[in-house]
Amino acid sequence: METILIIFAALFIVAGFIGSFLPVVPGTPVTYCGLLILQLATQPFSATFLIVWALIVATIMVLDNVIPAYGTKKFGGSAYGISGSIVGMLIGIFFFPPIGMIVGPLAGAFVGEIVGGKTSDRALKSAVGSFAGLLVNTLMKVIASGVMGYYFVVNVF
């Protein structure tokens, strides 16, 4: 049973790390679930460790909604830019990997702002803000999931 739980935990860790790049999968909570499953199998973590990581994951989940909007608003963007950035990221990831992960959100935010009625120079400024917020957000989730993945590997092997 322990081996099965460790395999499930590993799947959650990998899915969570991949989810850190995709806006449709909650990456850090899924990665944290991997740690919880490992805890059920072998009890490698203290209660304090698990509580601290739960707080980190909760904070990231809140910031996940705040940072892209802040970046877009800071540069004069709108909801069109945020939506366009997300759509652009999804299109970029699935149709033009790996460069699409970078160009997709920027192009999507730009198109979203144009659709929203902004001039091209204002749309570009908004797109840069949306893109910057998306990059900061993604980096934060990747780092957190990567660190949790590290703790998983250290405690399994």
N, C-alpha and C positions, 0 to 999 in steps of 0.2 A: 504494500500500500504506500509505503514511503517513497518508493521509486516513481510510482504513478503521480503522486502529489508533486514531486520535484519536476517531473516532465511537464505537468500542467503549469507549474510556476514558471518554468522556462518559457513556455508558450506565451504566457501573460507578459513576461518581461520583454520578449521580442515584439509582440503585438503592441505593447505600450510604447516601445522605442519608435517603431514605425509610425504609430499614431501621433507621436510628437510632431511629425512633419505634415500630417493630414488633419485638416480642420474638422473632419467628420468623425474622428475617433478620439476620445478623451485619453490622450497618451499617458500623462502622469498618473491619473487614477488607476488605469489598467496596469501600469508598471507596479504601482503600490500594491495592487491586489496580488501580483506575483510574489512580492515579499511576504504578504500575509499567508499565502498558500505555503510558501517555504517555511514560515513560522509554524504552521500546523504540522508540517512533516518532521522538522528537526529542531525546532525552538532555538535558532542561532542568535536571535536578537533579544535585547532587553525591552521591557515595557517603555522605558524612556525613549529608546531609539525609535520604536514604532509610533509613539505619540508625536515626537518631533517631526518625523517624516509625514505623518498625517496632517500636521499643521502646515508644513511646507507645501504639500500637495493642495490643501485647501486654499492657501494663499495664491498659488499658481493658478488655480481654477478661477479665482476672483480676478487676478491680473490678466488672465486670458481674455476676459471680456473688456477690461479697461484699457489696456495698452494699445490695441489697434485703433480704437475709437479716439484715444488721446492723440496718437500720432497723426491721425487724419484731421482732427479738429485743430490741432496745433498748426498745421499747414493749410488750413482753410478748406478742408474737405467736407463731404457730406455722407449721408448713408449710402448714396449711390457709389461713392468711391470705395467704401468698406465692402459693400456687396460685390462690386466689380472685382475687387482684389481677391475675394474668396473664390469667385467663379473662375477668375484667371488662374489662380493657383491650382484648382482642380483640373482645369483644362491642360495647364502646363505640365502637371505631374503625370497625367495619364496619356497625353498625346505627344509631348516633347521632352521626356526626361533626358538627362538631368537638368539641362539649361532652362527648361520650362518652369522649374521650381523657382527660379529667380526672375525670369522675364514675365512669366504668366501673371503674377500678382500686380506687377508694375503696369503692364499693358491693360489688365482687367480694371484696375483702379482708374486709369486714364480714360478708358472707354466708358466706364460707369459715370465719371464726372462729365464727360461730353454728353452722354444721354441725359444727365441731370441738368443740362443747360449751361454749363460753364464754358468759357472761352478756352482755347487750347493751351495757352500759357498758364491760366489758373488751374486747369485740369491737370497739367503736368506737375505743378507744385503740390496739388492735393494728392496726386498719385504717388509722389515721392514720400509724402508724409504717411500715407497708408502703407506703403511698402516698407518704410523704416519701422513702423509699429509692428507689422507682421514679422519682420526679420528678428526684432528684439524678442517678441513673443515666442517665436519658434526656437530661437537660441536658448531661451530660458527653459523651455520644456525639454529640449534635447539634453541640455546639461543635467537637469534633475533626473530624467529617465536614465541617462548614462551613468550617473553616480549610483542610482538604485541598482542598475544592472551590474555595476562593479561589486556592490555589496553581495548581490546574489552569487556571482561567480566566486568571489573569495570564500563564501560560506559553503558552497557546494563542492568545490574542488580543493 
